[in-house]
Amino acid sequence: MVGAGSSSDQKHEETQVLFDLFIMFINGAERDEQESKKIIIEAGFSYYKIIPVLGVRSIIEVCL
């Protein structure tokens, strides 16, 4: 999840750059919280929670 959590660690920044390159390579898309929220709500879920876990990785918990 783009923008989830906070870190100014050099390794975090390097990981984010490599992840960005990977996403571009596979024609993927990064989503920020607002874009993800729209998709989650349109899918019929009523609640979501974003839990940053490691660097650029997050867990998204959704409930009906």
C-alpha positions in Angstrom: 0.0 0.0 0.0 1.6 3.3 -1.1 2.0 5.7 1.9 1.1 3.2 4.6 3.4 3.4 7.6 6.3 5.8 7.8 10.0 5.3 7.4 12.9 7.4 6.2 15.3 4.4 6.3 17.7 4.2 3.3 16.9 0.5 2.9 13.2 1.3 2.8 13.7 3.8 0.1 15.8 1.4 -2.0 13.2 -1.3 -1.6 10.5 1.0 -2.7 12.4 2.0 -5.8 13.0 -1.7 -6.7 9.4 -2.5 -6.1 8.3 0.4 -8.3 10.5 -1.0 -11.1 9.0 -4.4 -10.7 5.4 -3.0 -10.8 6.3 -1.1 -14.0 7.8 -4.3 -15.5 4.6 -6.3 -15.0 2.3 -3.5 -16.1 0.9 -3.4 -12.6 -0.4 -0.4 -10.7 0.3 1.0 -7.2 -2.7 2.2 -5.3 -2.9 4.6 -2.4 -5.3 4.3 0.4 -8.1 6.3 -1.3 -7.9 4.2 -4.5 -7.9 1.0 -2.5 -10.8 2.2 -0.3 -12.9 2.8 -3.5 -12.3 -0.7 -4.7 -13.0 -2.3 -1.3 -16.3 -0.4 -0.9 -17.4 -1.1 -4.5 -16.7 -4.8 -3.9 -19.3 -4.8 -1.1 -17.1 -4.6 2.0 -18.1 -2.2 4.7 -14.9 -2.0 6.7 -11.1 -2.1 6.0 -7.9 -1.7 8.0 -4.4 -1.3 6.6 -1.6 -2.8 8.7 1.9 -1.9 7.6 4.2 -4.9 8.3 7.5 -4.7 6.6 8.9 -1.9 4.4 6.5 -1.5 1.5 4.3 -4.4 2.5 1.0 -4.1 4.2 -1.9 -6.4 5.2 -5.3 -5.2 4.2 -8.1 -6.6 6.5 -11.6 -6.3 5.1 -15.0 -7.2 6.6 -18.5 -7.5 5.2 
